[in-house]
């Protein structure tokens, strides 16, 4: 059960990466793991109301991924978009050909020397 809770928290960390302070993430993740995850897990696995309605959760897909995803959505709505990280404050988008050039070393050689 602890591993499932940690997985739900890792979904949050992926969503809010580079936009949240470490202490704020620890508080957000702790609240999710300590209060929200046990509550929703009980609804599904512990004979709660979803279980009584005949709901079946296969391999933790709802208890882990759905709860983690909804918490991540709340986090990114509170934080807003990732802007100002690179350049003039616009969101930096890499297209596939540019990713390939960076990966193969064709782009950025002038920066190295």
Secondary structure, 3 states (H helix, E strand, C coil): CHHHHHHHHHHHHHHHCCCCCHHHHHHHHHHHHHHHHHHHHHHHHCCCHHHHCCCCCCCCHHHHHHHHHHHHHHHHHHHCCCCCCCCCCCCCCCCHHHHHHHHHCCCCHHHHC
